[in-house]
Amino acid sequence: MEIVSKVILPLLIVIIIFYGVKKKINVYDVFLEGAKDGLITTFNIFPAIIAMIFAINIFLDSNVLGFVIKHLNNLVGGINIPLEIIPMALLRPISGTASLAIMNDIFKVFGPDSYIGRLASILQGCTDTTVYVIALYFGSIKITKIKHALWGGLFADLVGIIMAIVLTNLFF
């Protein structure tokens, strides 16, 4: 299996090149054109990425998350939700990297096969980085009216969080 994973990508590239040659396409020129388009796309989305990183850093440095967790402690204690999962659930719609770091810490402390480790794994799969995706995609094509997409995405994340808790309690 290890050999297949090392060979598959170069084999795919060779197949694409041979297909292009067979169709009488100048593969190198098409590749350069695609690379230029990729750089233009990167240049267009760069401001949205910078704004998103800046907003995430402000959110994390403001200690709003600690304040929310402190006040949610009483609420989640009665419904079998570990307090350690709350930061991940709150940050997942904003930053995938931050939620992965929290999940990694959960794995180190509790183990991946623990209840909270399984909950973190299911939560990671049931939700998306909604704010990041909306900022990046809508920002790259200059859409400014994002209210309905944002609320729809955040509602889907809330349903994902609830379903992660339900599924973890149901199966583990």
C-alpha positions as a LaTeX table, in Angstrom:
\begin{tabular}{lrrr}
\hline
Residue & $x$ (\AA) & $y$ (\AA) & $z$ (\AA) \\
\hline
Met1 & 0.00 & 0.00 & 0.00 \\
Glu2 & 2.87 & 2.38 & 0.74 \\
Ile3 & 4.24 & 1.91 & $-2.78$ \\
Val4 & 0.84 & 2.71 & $-4.31$ \\
Ser5 & 0.64 & 5.98 & $-2.37$ \\
Lys6 & 4.10 & 6.99 & $-3.61$ \\
Val7 & 3.41 & 6.06 & $-7.24$ \\
Ile8 & $-0.15$ & 7.30 & $-7.72$ \\
Leu9 & 0.57 & 11.06 & $-8.07$ \\
Pro10 & 3.48 & 10.76 & $-10.53$ \\
Leu11 & 1.45 & 8.19 & $-12.49$ \\
Leu12 & $-1.51$ & 10.58 & $-12.62$ \\
Ile13 & 0.74 & 13.39 & $-13.92$ \\
Val14 & 2.17 & 11.12 & $-16.63$ \\
Ile15 & $-1.34$ & 10.05 & $-17.68$ \\
Ile16 & $-2.44$ & 13.71 & $-17.95$ \\
Ile17 & 0.63 & 14.59 & $-20.03$ \\
Phe18 & 0.12 & 11.65 & $-22.39$ \\
Tyr19 & $-3.58$ & 12.47 & $-22.72$ \\
Gly20 & $-2.73$ & 16.08 & $-23.60$ \\
Val21 & $-0.14$ & 14.98 & $-26.16$ \\
Lys22 & $-2.63$ & 12.52 & $-27.68$ \\
Lys23 & $-5.19$ & 15.34 & $-28.03$ \\
Lys24 & $-2.46$ & 17.54 & $-29.59$ \\
Ile25 & $-2.50$ & 20.06 & $-26.76$ \\
Asn26 & 0.63 & 21.98 & $-25.82$ \\
Val27 & 0.65 & 20.70 & $-22.23$ \\
Tyr28 & 3.42 & 23.02 & $-21.03$ \\
Asp29 & 1.73 & 26.19 & $-22.31$ \\
Val30 & $-1.60$ & 25.12 & $-20.80$ \\
Phe31 & 0.17 & 24.41 & $-17.51$ \\
Leu32 & 1.78 & 27.89 & $-17.52$ \\
Glu33 & $-1.58$ & 29.49 & $-18.31$ \\
Gly34 & $-3.17$ & 27.64 & $-15.39$ \\
Ala35 & $-0.32$ & 28.64 & $-13.09$ \\
Lys36 & $-0.81$ & 32.31 & $-14.06$ \\
Asp37 & $-4.55$ & 32.03 & $-13.39$ \\
Gly38 & $-3.77$ & 30.44 & $-10.03$ \\
Leu39 & $-1.50$ & 33.33 & $-9.10$ \\
Ile40 & $-4.19$ & 35.83 & $-10.10$ \\
Thr41 & $-6.73$ & 33.96 & $-7.96$ \\
Thr42 & $-4.29$ & 33.91 & $-5.05$ \\
Phe43 & $-3.73$ & 37.65 & $-5.43$ \\
Asn44 & $-7.51$ & 38.25 & $-5.46$ \\
Ile45 & $-8.23$ & 36.23 & $-2.31$ \\
Phe46 & $-5.18$ & 37.42 & $-0.37$ \\
Pro47 & $-6.92$ & 40.47 & 1.21 \\
Ala48 & $-9.79$ & 38.25 & 2.41 \\
Ile49 & $-7.32$ & 35.80 & 3.97 \\
Ile50 & $-5.42$ & 38.60 & 5.72 \\
Ala51 & $-8.68$ & 40.10 & 7.04 \\
Met52 & $-9.80$ & 36.67 & 8.32 \\
Ile53 & $-6.49$ & 36.00 & 10.09 \\
Phe54 & $-6.62$ & 39.46 & 11.64 \\
Ala55 & $-10.21$ & 38.93 & 12.85 \\
Ile56 & $-9.40$ & 35.51 & 14.31 \\
Asn57 & $-6.40$ & 36.91 & 16.19 \\
Ile58 & $-8.48$ & 39.76 & 17.61 \\
Phe59 & $-11.17$ & 37.27 & 18.69 \\
Leu60 & $-8.68$ & 34.96 & 20.38 \\
Asp61 & $-6.74$ & 37.78 & 22.06 \\
Ser62 & $-9.88$ & 39.49 & 23.37 \\
Asn63 & $-10.56$ & 36.59 & 25.78 \\
Val64 & $-14.22$ & 36.53 & 24.74 \\
Leu65 & $-13.90$ & 32.76 & 24.42 \\
Gly66 & $-12.85$ & 32.40 & 28.07 \\
Phe67 & $-15.77$ & 34.57 & 29.17 \\
Val68 & $-18.27$ & 32.50 & 27.15 \\
Ile69 & $-16.84$ & 29.19 & 28.41 \\
Lys70 & $-17.02$ & 30.39 & 32.00 \\
His71 & $-20.72$ & 31.22 & 31.64 \\
Leu72 & $-21.58$ & 28.09 & 29.65 \\
Asn73 & $-20.16$ & 25.83 & 32.37 \\
Asn74 & $-23.46$ & 25.67 & 34.25 \\
Leu75 & $-25.46$ & 25.01 & 31.08 \\
Val76 & $-23.39$ & 22.18 & 29.62 \\
Gly77 & $-22.75$ & 20.39 & 32.91 \\
Gly78 & $-26.30$ & 19.09 & 33.05 \\
Ile79 & $-26.43$ & 17.68 & 29.52 \\
Asn80 & $-23.28$ & 15.50 & 29.51 \\
Ile81 & $-21.07$ & 17.78 & 27.43 \\
Pro82 & $-17.46$ & 17.95 & 28.61 \\
Leu83 & $-16.34$ & 21.52 & 29.24 \\
Glu84 & $-13.12$ & 20.91 & 27.28 \\
Ile85 & $-15.07$ & 20.48 & 24.04 \\
Ile86 & $-16.74$ & 23.92 & 24.20 \\
Pro87 & $-13.72$ & 25.91 & 22.88 \\
Met88 & $-13.48$ & 23.56 & 19.93 \\
Ala89 & $-17.21$ & 23.84 & 19.20 \\
Leu90 & $-17.05$ & 27.63 & 19.35 \\
Leu91 & $-13.87$ & 28.01 & 17.30 \\
Arg92 & $-14.65$ & 25.42 & 14.61 \\
Pro93 & $-16.87$ & 27.78 & 12.53 \\
Ile94 & $-14.14$ & 30.43 & 12.70 \\
Ser95 & $-10.82$ & 28.61 & 12.38 \\
Gly96 & $-10.11$ & 25.06 & 11.33 \\
Thr97 & $-6.51$ & 25.26 & 12.51 \\
Ala98 & $-7.49$ & 26.44 & 15.99 \\
Ser99 & $-10.07$ & 23.67 & 16.33 \\
Leu100 & $-7.53$ & 21.08 & 15.15 \\
Ala101 & $-5.07$ & 22.34 & 17.77 \\
Ile102 & $-7.73$ & 22.01 & 20.47 \\
Met103 & $-8.60$ & 18.52 & 19.24 \\
Asn104 & $-4.91$ & 17.58 & 19.34 \\
Asp105 & $-4.71$ & 18.79 & 22.96 \\
Ile106 & $-7.82$ & 16.75 & 23.79 \\
Phe107 & $-6.16$ & 13.68 & 22.25 \\
Lys108 & $-2.99$ & 14.26 & 24.28 \\
Val109 & $-4.84$ & 14.67 & 27.57 \\
Phe110 & $-7.74$ & 12.23 & 27.22 \\
Gly111 & $-6.73$ & 9.99 & 24.32 \\
Pro112 & $-8.45$ & 9.61 & 20.94 \\
Asp113 & $-10.54$ & 6.62 & 22.09 \\
Ser114 & $-12.01$ & 8.40 & 25.10 \\
Tyr115 & $-15.53$ & 9.79 & 25.08 \\
Ile116 & $-14.27$ & 13.35 & 24.65 \\
Gly117 & $-11.75$ & 12.27 & 22.00 \\
Arg118 & $-14.47$ & 10.63 & 19.96 \\
Leu119 & $-16.75$ & 13.64 & 20.47 \\
Ala120 & $-13.98$ & 15.94 & 19.24 \\
Ser121 & $-13.43$ & 13.76 & 16.17 \\
Ile122 & $-17.11$ & 13.64 & 15.29 \\
Leu123 & $-17.45$ & 17.37 & 15.93 \\
Gln124 & $-14.54$ & 18.03 & 13.56 \\
Gly125 & $-16.35$ & 16.08 & 10.84 \\
Cys126 & $-19.85$ & 17.43 & 11.47 \\
Thr127 & $-19.00$ & 21.11 & 11.23 \\
Asp128 & $-17.21$ & 23.44 & 8.86 \\
Thr129 & $-15.18$ & 26.63 & 9.04 \\
Thr130 & $-18.16$ & 28.70 & 7.98 \\
Val131 & $-16.84$ & 32.19 & 8.71 \\
Tyr132 & $-13.54$ & 31.43 & 6.99 \\
Val133 & $-15.20$ & 29.92 & 3.92 \\
Ile134 & $-17.65$ & 32.80 & 3.56 \\
Ala135 & $-14.94$ & 35.42 & 4.03 \\
Leu136 & $-12.62$ & 33.72 & 1.56 \\
Tyr137 & $-15.05$ & 32.75 & $-1.18$ \\
Phe138 & $-17.39$ & 35.72 & $-1.00$ \\
Gly139 & $-14.46$ & 38.10 & $-0.58$ \\
Ser140 & $-12.66$ & 36.70 & $-3.62$ \\
Ile141 & $-15.62$ & 37.41 & $-5.90$ \\
Lys142 & $-16.54$ & 40.71 & $-4.21$ \\
Ile143 & $-19.91$ & 39.68 & $-2.72$ \\
Thr144 & $-20.71$ & 41.89 & 0.26 \\
Lys145 & $-24.26$ & 40.80 & 1.19 \\
Ile146 & $-23.47$ & 37.65 & 3.16 \\
Lys147 & $-26.05$ & 37.84 & 5.96 \\
His148 & $-28.23$ & 34.92 & 4.86 \\
Ala149 & $-25.28$ & 32.72 & 3.90 \\
Leu150 & $-23.61$ & 33.43 & 7.25 \\
Trp151 & $-26.72$ & 32.65 & 9.30 \\
Gly152 & $-27.44$ & 29.55 & 7.22 \\
Gly153 & $-23.87$ & 28.31 & 7.66 \\
Leu154 & $-23.83$ & 29.01 & 11.39 \\
Phe155 & $-27.17$ & 27.24 & 11.78 \\
Ala156 & $-25.73$ & 24.23 & 9.93 \\
Asp157 & $-22.75$ & 24.33 & 12.31 \\
Leu158 & $-25.10$ & 24.40 & 15.31 \\
Val159 & $-26.96$ & 21.38 & 13.93 \\
Gly160 & $-23.58$ & 19.69 & 13.34 \\
Ile161 & $-22.51$ & 20.34 & 16.94 \\
Ile162 & $-25.81$ & 18.99 & 18.28 \\
Met163 & $-25.59$ & 15.92 & 16.04 \\
Ala164 & $-21.99$ & 15.29 & 17.09 \\
Ile165 & $-23.12$ & 15.21 & 20.72 \\
Val166 & $-26.14$ & 13.02 & 19.92 \\
Leu167 & $-24.12$ & 10.59 & 17.79 \\
Thr168 & $-21.34$ & 10.31 & 20.34 \\
Asn169 & $-23.83$ & 9.62 & 23.13 \\
Leu170 & $-25.72$ & 7.18 & 20.93 \\
Phe171 & $-22.77$ & 5.12 & 19.72 \\
Phe172 & $-20.17$ & 5.55 & 22.47 \\
\hline
\end{tabular}
